[in-house]
Amino acid sequence: MFKIIIMALLIFIGMVGYDNITDKAQPTTPVQQEQQKVSNHEKSAAMALFTSLLPPKEEWPSPVHKFYLAFNMDEVIDPIRQNPNWTSLDAMSRDIPQALIAIEDHAFYNHGAIAGEVVQGGSTLTQQFVKNVFLSHEQSMERKIEEAVLSLMLEDNYSKDEILELYLNTTYFGAGSTGIKQASKTYFGKAPSALTLAEAAVIASLPYAPTSLNPLENPEGCKKRQLLVLAAMHKYGMINQGQLAEAKAEKIRLTNGTVM
C-alpha cells in the first residue's frame, strides 16, 4: 500500500504541474480550443487508467482518498447539481442566502476559504459545506488538515456564489429535510422563491441546530434564533429598520398549523 500511495502522489503532482502549464496559455483560436478538448480528454483517460490500477476507492486510506477528491471534486459536485431538488440562487428568495450569510458567515464574500476570528461559528460556509459533504464528523488533526485542503481547493475551482448554492442545496435543515427546496416545502408548503423575509430567517436559523430548533417541534426556540438572524441582517446592512420591524412582527404559519 505504501508504494501505491507514493505512486498516487507522484502522478497527482505531475497532473498539477501539467494543469498549471496549460492554464497559462488559454486557447483563443478554434484550433487551440480543439487541442484543449483533446488534452482534457487525454487527461481524463489517463486518470481512468490510473484509478483502474488501484484498489477500490473505499479501500484507500483516508488521506489518499481526500487527496484524490481535492483534484476531482466534480465527481461529488456534479451529481449534487443533477438532483431534481436542485435550486439555483436565482430561483430562491434573495432573503434566503442573505439571512444565511448574516448569521453563519457575514464576511463570506470578503475572506478566503479558511476560518478566522471574524467568523461567528468558527468556520466559513465553505468549510461547513466541505465538512457536510466530503468528511466525517470525527474530530482529529488529520480531519482538520483534510478540511483545510479541500476548502482551499473548493474555492480555487468554484465561485462564492456556486459554493453558497451548493451549501443551500446540501445542508440538513431538520424534519427530514435536506436542501432549501425540501425545507421550504416541509415548513411552509412553499417554493424557495415564495418565502418572505421572516420565513427566510427561520430557514437560516436551522443549520446551527437543525433537530433541536425544528420549528414544527420547537417553535419558541426557533423564534428566538430567527430574531437573532434578523438582528444580524440589520447589523450588516442587509435590511433596514422598517424591514426588521415588519419581519419581527410577521405571523408565520407552519405546515402543521402552528403560528410563530
Phi, psi and chi 1 to 4 in degrees:
 res  aa     phi    psi   chi1   chi2   chi3   chi4
   1 MET       -  -35.5  179.4   58.3   73.7      -
   2 PHE   -59.4  -42.1  179.9   74.1      -      -
   3 LYS   -64.6  -37.4  -69.5 -177.6  178.3  179.3
   4 ILE   -64.4  -42.7  -69.5  174.8      -      -
   5 ILE   -62.2  -45.0  -66.3  173.4      -      -
   6 ILE   -61.4  -43.2  -65.9  -61.6      -      -
   7 MET   -62.7  -42.5 -179.6  174.7   67.2      -
   8 ALA   -61.1  -44.9      -      -      -      -
   9 LEU   -61.7  -43.8  -69.1  173.3      -      -
  10 LEU   -63.7  -42.5  -70.3  173.1      -      -
  11 ILE   -67.1  -42.1  -69.7  177.5      -      -
  12 PHE   -65.5  -39.3  -81.7  124.3      -      -
  13 ILE   -61.6  -41.5  -70.8  170.2      -      -
  14 GLY   -62.6  -39.1      -      -      -      -
  15 MET   -65.5  -41.9  -72.2  179.0   61.0      -
  16 VAL   -61.6  -44.2  173.7      -      -      -
  17 GLY   -61.8  -40.6      -      -      -      -
  18 TYR   -64.5  -42.9 -179.8   73.5      -      -
  19 ASP   -60.9  -41.3  -77.3  -21.6      -      -
  20 ASN   -63.1  -37.9  -72.1  -21.3      -      -
  21 ILE   -67.6  -46.5  -68.7  172.2      -      -
  22 THR   -69.3  -30.8   55.3      -      -      -
  23 ASP   -67.2  -25.9  -74.8  -15.1      -      -
  24 LYS   -73.5  -21.5  -69.1  178.2 -178.4  177.4
  25 ALA  -122.1   86.7      -      -      -      -
  26 GLN   -73.2  135.8  -66.9  -63.0  -36.1      -
  27 PRO   -65.3  133.9   23.8  -32.6      -      -
  28 THR  -118.3  -29.0   55.6      -      -      -
  29 THR  -100.9  160.8   67.7      -      -      -
  30 PRO   -55.8  -37.8  -27.4   35.6      -      -
  31 VAL   -65.6  -44.8  172.3      -      -      -
  32 GLN   -64.5  -37.9  -71.0  175.2  -32.4      -
  33 GLN   -64.8  -39.2  -69.3  170.7   -3.7      -
  34 GLU   -66.7  -39.4 -169.5   61.2   33.3      -
  35 GLN   -62.6  -37.1  -70.8  173.7  -22.0      -
  36 GLN   -64.7  -40.8 -178.2   66.9   36.4      -
  37 LYS   -60.8  -41.1  -69.7  179.3 -177.5  178.4
  38 VAL   -64.0  -43.2  172.2      -      -      -
  39 SER   -60.8  -44.3  -64.6      -      -      -
  40 ASN   -62.9  -39.8  -69.4  -22.8      -      -
  41 HIS   -64.6  -41.6  177.2   73.5      -      -
  42 GLU   -63.4  -40.2  -70.5  173.3  -14.6      -
  43 LYS   -66.1  -39.2  -76.2 -166.3  -69.8 -176.8
  44 SER   -63.8  -41.0  -62.2      -      -      -
  45 ALA   -65.8  -40.4      -      -      -      -
  46 ALA   -64.0  -41.2      -      -      -      -
  47 MET   -64.3  -41.6  174.6   57.8   71.6      -
  48 ALA   -62.5  -41.7      -      -      -      -
  49 LEU   -64.6  -44.0  176.1   59.8      -      -
  50 PHE   -60.6  -49.3  164.3   58.6      -      -
  51 THR   -67.6  -25.9   53.3      -      -      -
  52 SER   -69.2  -20.2   70.5      -      -      -
  53 LEU   -85.3  -12.7  -61.2  174.2      -      -
  54 LEU   -95.4  164.3  -62.5  174.6      -      -
  55 PRO   -62.1  165.7  -18.5   30.2      -      -
  56 PRO   -54.0  145.8  -24.6   33.3      -      -
  57 LYS   -57.3  -33.6  -69.6  177.0 -173.7  174.4
  58 GLU   -66.4  -13.7   55.7  -91.7   20.8      -
  59 GLU   -96.6   -5.1  -63.4  178.8   13.8      -
  60 TRP   -71.0  144.4  -66.6    4.2      -      -
  61 PRO   -59.5  146.3  -21.4   32.1      -      -
  62 SER   -51.3  -46.5 -179.9      -      -      -
  63 PRO   -59.9  -37.4  -23.3   34.0      -      -
  64 VAL   -68.6  -43.5  173.5      -      -      -
  65 HIS   -63.4  -43.4 -174.1 -117.6      -      -
  66 LYS   -68.3  -33.8  -61.6  -54.9 -174.8  -63.7
  67 PHE   -64.0  -41.5 -170.4   63.5      -      -
  68 TYR   -61.7  -46.2  172.4   84.7      -      -
  69 LEU   -63.0  -34.0  -73.4  178.2      -      -
  70 ALA   -58.2  -31.2      -      -      -      -
  71 PHE  -103.7   -0.3  -69.7   92.9      -      -
  72 ASN  -139.0   47.1  -63.3  -86.6      -      -
  73 MET   -63.9  -24.9  -72.8 -174.5  165.2      -
  74 ASP   -60.9  -23.9   55.5  -35.9      -      -
  75 GLU   -63.7  -29.1  -71.1 -169.5    8.7      -
  76 VAL   -94.7  -40.4  175.0      -      -      -
  77 ILE   -78.7  -36.6  -71.0  175.5      -      -
  78 ASP   -58.6  -46.0  -75.2   -7.2      -      -
  79 PRO   -62.5  -33.2  -25.0   35.3      -      -
  80 ILE   -60.7  -43.5  -67.6  172.8      -      -
  81 ARG   -71.2  -17.5  -72.5  171.3  157.2  169.4
  82 GLN   -90.9   -3.4  -67.3  165.3   10.8      -
  83 ASN   -62.1  136.3 -171.6  -58.7      -      -
  84 PRO   -57.9  -24.2  -22.1   31.6      -      -
  85 ASN   -87.9    2.2  -73.1  -36.7      -      -
  86 TRP   -57.3  132.4  173.4  -95.3      -      -
  87 THR  -130.1  121.6  -54.4      -      -      -
  88 SER   -76.7  164.1   67.2      -      -      -
  89 LEU   -59.8  -35.3  -68.3 -179.9      -      -
  90 ASP   -68.1  -20.1  -70.0  -21.1      -      -
  91 ALA  -100.2   13.9      -      -      -      -
  92 MET  -130.7  158.7   64.0 -178.7   77.7      -
  93 SER   -54.6  136.7  163.4      -      -      -
  94 ARG   -61.8  -23.5  179.8  171.3  172.2  -93.2
  95 ASP   -69.2  -24.3  -67.4  -39.0      -      -
  96 ILE   -65.4  -58.4  -65.4  171.8      -      -
  97 PRO   -62.8  -34.5   18.9  -30.2      -      -
  98 GLN   -65.9  -41.9  -73.7 -162.8  -29.9      -
  99 ALA   -63.7  -41.9      -      -      -      -
 100 LEU   -63.4  -46.7 -179.9   72.8      -      -
 101 ILE   -61.8  -42.5  -71.3  171.0      -      -
 102 ALA   -58.4  -42.6      -      -      -      -
 103 ILE   -92.8  -26.4 -164.7   64.8      -      -
 104 GLU  -102.5  -32.9  -68.2  -70.8  -24.6      -
 105 ASP  -166.5   74.9 -175.6   -1.4      -      -
 106 HIS   -64.2  -20.4   71.0  -91.6      -      -
 107 ALA  -102.6   23.1      -      -      -      -
 108 PHE   -48.4  -44.6  174.1   66.6      -      -
 109 TYR   -81.6   -3.9  -78.2  100.0      -      -
 110 ASN  -115.5   -7.1  -61.4  -43.0      -      -
 111 HIS  -121.3  175.2   60.5   59.0      -      -
 112 GLY   -82.2 -163.1      -      -      -      -
 113 ALA   -76.7  -25.0      -      -      -      -
 114 ILE   -99.8  143.5  -51.9  -59.3      -      -
 115 ALA   -66.8  147.7      -      -      -      -
 116 GLY  -125.9 -175.2      -      -      -      -
 117 GLU   -67.0  -19.5  -66.7 -178.2    1.6      -
 118 VAL   -76.0  -13.4  -64.0      -      -      -
 119 VAL   -84.4  127.3  179.8      -      -      -
 120 GLN   -59.1  -48.6  -62.0   93.6  -49.2      -
 121 GLY   -89.0    3.9      -      -      -      -
 122 GLY    88.8   -6.7      -      -      -      -
 123 SER  -148.5  150.4   61.2      -      -      -
 124 THR   -75.7  167.1   66.0      -      -      -
 125 LEU   -60.9  -34.0  -74.4  175.9      -      -
 126 THR   -61.8  -47.3  -60.0      -      -      -
 127 GLN   -64.2  -38.9  -73.4  175.5  -80.7      -
 128 GLN   -61.8  -43.0  -69.7 -178.3   43.1      -
 129 PHE   -62.0  -45.1  170.9   74.5      -      -
 130 VAL   -59.7  -44.6  164.1      -      -      -
 131 LYS   -62.5  -41.1  -77.5 -173.0  -76.5 -170.0
 132 ASN   -71.3  -34.3  -70.3  -19.6      -      -
 133 VAL  -104.0  -38.5  173.5      -      -      -
 134 PHE  -102.0  -20.3  -69.2   94.8      -      -
 135 LEU  -126.1  165.4  -58.6  172.2      -      -
 136 SER   -85.3  176.9   69.7      -      -      -
 137 HIS   -96.3   15.4  -67.2  -75.5      -      -
 138 GLU   -61.6  139.7  169.1 -164.8    8.2      -
 139 GLN  -102.1  103.7  -66.3  -64.3  -38.2      -
 140 SER  -153.1  160.8   67.1      -      -      -
 141 MET   -63.2  -38.7 -177.3   57.1   66.4      -
 142 GLU   -60.0  -44.5  177.5 -176.6  -63.9      -
 143 ARG   -66.5  -37.1 -165.5 -156.1   62.0   80.0
 144 LYS   -65.0  -37.7  -71.0 -179.2  179.6  179.3
 145 ILE   -66.4  -44.0  -67.2  171.8      -      -
 146 GLU   -60.6  -41.7  -68.6  171.5  -10.2      -
 147 GLU   -60.7  -43.7  176.9 -171.6  -45.0      -
 148 ALA   -64.5  -45.7      -      -      -      -
 149 VAL   -63.5  -47.3  170.8      -      -      -
 150 LEU   -65.2  -36.6  -72.5  165.8      -      -
 151 SER   -65.3  -43.9  -63.9      -      -      -
 152 LEU   -63.2  -43.3  -70.3  167.4      -      -
 153 MET   -67.4  -36.3  -68.3  -62.2  -68.4      -
 154 LEU   -62.0  -47.1 -175.3   69.6      -      -
 155 GLU   -71.8  -18.4  -69.9 -144.6   -6.4      -
 156 ASP   -78.3  -22.8 -168.5   51.2      -      -
 157 ASN  -112.1  -15.1  -71.9  -80.7      -      -
 158 TYR  -132.0  147.8  -65.2   88.7      -      -
 159 SER   -75.8  166.5   69.8      -      -      -
 160 LYS   -60.1  -42.0  -70.1  -75.9 -168.9  176.5
 161 ASP   -61.5  -41.7  -79.6   -7.4      -      -
 162 GLU   -64.0  -40.8  -72.5  176.2  -45.4      -
 163 ILE   -67.0  -41.7  -67.1  169.2      -      -
 164 LEU   -62.3  -40.7 -175.0   57.5      -      -
 165 GLU   -62.2  -45.3 -145.1  169.4   51.3      -
 166 LEU   -61.9  -42.9  -73.9  163.0      -      -
 167 TYR   -59.3  -49.4 -178.8   98.6      -      -
 168 LEU   -66.8  -22.4  -76.1  163.3      -      -
 169 ASN   -93.7   -4.9  -80.7  -82.2      -      -
 170 THR  -125.0  -11.1   55.8      -      -      -
 171 THR   -75.2  143.5  -66.9      -      -      -
 172 TYR   -84.8  124.6 -178.0   61.1      -      -
 173 PHE  -107.9   11.8  -70.0   99.9      -      -
 174 GLY    89.4  167.9      -      -      -      -
 175 ALA    54.9   34.4      -      -      -      -
 176 GLY    73.8   14.4      -      -      -      -
 177 SER  -106.2  116.5  -59.3      -      -      -
 178 THR  -111.3  124.5  -62.3      -      -      -
 179 GLY    93.9  154.4      -      -      -      -
 180 ILE   -65.4  -33.7 -174.7   61.7      -      -
 181 LYS   -67.5  -45.5 -173.2  173.1 -176.4  178.9
 182 GLN   -65.1  -42.3  -75.3 -171.3   -1.9      -
 183 ALA   -62.4  -43.4      -      -      -      -
 184 SER   -61.9  -40.4  -62.8      -      -      -
 185 LYS   -72.4  -42.1 -177.3  176.6 -179.7 -179.2
 186 THR   -62.8  -44.8  -63.5      -      -      -
 187 TYR   -90.6  -32.7  -65.2  122.1      -      -
 188 PHE  -124.7   -9.3  -51.4  113.2      -      -
 189 GLY    66.6   27.4      -      -      -      -
 190 LYS  -127.2  163.5  -62.2  179.7  179.7 -179.7
 191 ALA   -77.5  154.5      -      -      -      -
 192 PRO   -56.8  -28.2  -26.3   35.3      -      -
 193 SER   -70.8  -17.8   59.9      -      -      -
 194 ALA   -98.9   -0.6      -      -      -      -
 195 LEU   -70.1  141.0  -63.8 -165.0      -      -
 196 THR   -80.6  171.6   65.5      -      -      -
 197 LEU   -58.2  -44.7  169.3   58.2      -      -
 198 ALA   -62.4  -41.0      -      -      -      -
 199 GLU   -69.5  -39.2  -68.8  166.1  -19.2      -
 200 ALA   -60.5  -37.2      -      -      -      -
 201 ALA   -67.6  -31.5      -      -      -      -
 202 VAL   -63.9  -48.0  169.0      -      -      -
 203 ILE   -57.8  -45.3  -66.8  -68.2      -      -
 204 ALA   -66.9  -19.6      -      -      -      -
 205 SER   -71.0  -24.8  -57.0      -      -      -
 206 LEU   -80.6  -34.9  -62.1  173.3      -      -
 207 PRO   -56.8  -27.5  -28.4   37.4      -      -
 208 TYR   -60.3  -40.7  177.3   74.1      -      -
 209 ALA  -160.0   76.1      -      -      -      -
 210 PRO   -61.6  -29.5   19.6  -31.5      -      -
 211 THR   -82.3  -50.7  -60.5      -      -      -
 212 SER   -73.5  -22.3   62.3      -      -      -
 213 LEU  -101.2    5.8  -68.6  177.9      -      -
 214 ASN   -50.9  114.3  168.5   -1.6      -      -
 215 PRO   -65.7  -22.6   24.8  -34.7      -      -
 216 LEU   -67.9  -27.6  -61.0  176.0      -      -
 217 GLU  -105.4  -30.7  -59.2  -67.8  -23.3      -
 218 ASN  -137.4   68.5 -178.0   14.6      -      -
 219 PRO   -63.4  -33.1   20.3  -31.3      -      -
 220 GLU   -66.9  -46.8  -64.9   84.3    4.8      -
 221 GLY   -64.6  -39.4      -      -      -      -
 222 CYS   -67.0  -37.2 -173.6      -      -      -
 223 LYS   -63.0  -39.5 -179.3   64.7  178.5 -178.9
 224 LYS   -61.7  -43.3  -69.4  178.2 -178.8  178.3
 225 ARG   -69.1  -37.8  179.3   72.9  175.4  173.8
 226 GLN   -60.0  -39.2 -178.1 -129.6   23.2      -
 227 LEU   -65.9  -33.9  -66.7  176.6      -      -
 228 LEU   -65.4  -40.3  -69.9  177.4      -      -
 229 VAL   -61.6  -48.3  173.8      -      -      -
 230 LEU   -61.8  -40.6  -68.9  169.3      -      -
 231 ALA   -63.7  -39.1      -      -      -      -
 232 ALA   -66.2  -40.0      -      -      -      -
 233 MET   -61.0  -40.4  -66.3 -178.5   76.0      -
 234 HIS   -68.4  -43.1 -178.9 -104.9      -      -
 235 LYS   -57.5  -40.5  176.7 -179.1  178.3  180.0
 236 TYR   -95.4   14.7  -61.7  117.7      -      -
 237 GLY    76.8   20.4      -      -      -      -
 238 MET   -85.9  -25.1  -62.6  173.2 -178.4      -
 239 ILE  -138.4  157.2   58.0  174.6      -      -
 240 ASN   -94.9 -179.7   59.9   36.1      -      -
 241 GLN   -63.8  -38.8 -173.8   63.0   43.3      -
 242 GLY   -64.4  -43.8      -      -      -      -
 243 GLN   -64.3  -38.6  -69.4  170.7  -52.0      -
 244 LEU   -61.0  -49.3  172.7   63.9      -      -
 245 ALA   -62.4  -42.4      -      -      -      -
 246 GLU   -65.3  -43.0 -176.2  178.3  -16.5      -
 247 ALA   -67.7  -38.5      -      -      -      -
 248 LYS   -64.9  -32.8  -72.6  171.2   67.1  174.8
 249 ALA   -87.3  -14.1      -      -      -      -
 250 GLU   -63.3  134.8 -178.7  178.7  -34.6      -
 251 LYS   -85.8  114.4  -59.1  -64.4 -176.2 -177.1
 252 ILE   -97.3  121.6  -59.3  172.5      -      -
 253 ARG   -97.7  121.4 -176.6  171.4  -63.9  -82.4
 254 LEU   -89.8  167.5  -57.9  172.8      -      -
 255 THR   -67.1  -20.0   51.7      -      -      -
 256 ASN   -91.3    6.5   65.8   -7.2      -      -
 257 GLY    94.5  -11.4      -      -      -      -
 258 THR   -67.0  140.7  -62.8      -      -      -
 259 VAL  -111.3  122.6  177.0      -      -      -
 260 MET   -91.5      -  -70.0  177.6   61.7      -
